[in-house]
Amino acid sequence: MAVISLKAQNLASLSALALLQLLAGYFVTQGKIDLSQFKSLASTGGAALALSVVTAWFSYLLPTDIKNSLVFLRLKCALPGHRFLKLSRSDSRIDFELLKHRVADFDALDNNPLRQNQYWYKEIYRPIANELEVASVHKSYLLYRDAAAISLICIIILGGTLILSPSIAGLINQKGLIIFTLFFIGFVVAANSTGRRFVTTSVAIYLSK
């Protein structure tokens, strides 16, 4: 049986978050929303399909490395897996002395972020990737990371459009741009938190085996 990727599973939720931003931006600009128009569009199914297609397209526009750098505010070695030992020290679920005992070449690994991420992925994450708790937090991280990327793309498109074609300001103006920015910040914070949680949860479950 074919396995649906976590990213594909997130598409409906990602589309809902994208729609929420659009509605919030439109409401702030217009002061009201005519829901009857949206109900009419939704009843055809075409609008939902179009939104899903555009959402999926936007989520792939930015390379993964750029999305990770945006979320964790690092240009190099951005992923929390690059520093999973440091993160594990501050997680109360993790017996750090046991982790030191289980990790081969601990001292060398502690000073090498690239090898640290490779070790975490191969030795810790992959064997337990399908554990419910690990998959759940991984799915949440991908959702918020992609939502942040979509928000940023919308900010760039909307900002550029407002500069090049001010007449669109009657639809969504600078206030709407602020709303997208707030959503972007919120998604970045959520992705940062769930990304770190994803790594430490993997470590905690790995040690429990």
Disulfide bonds with the S-S distance in Angstrom:
none
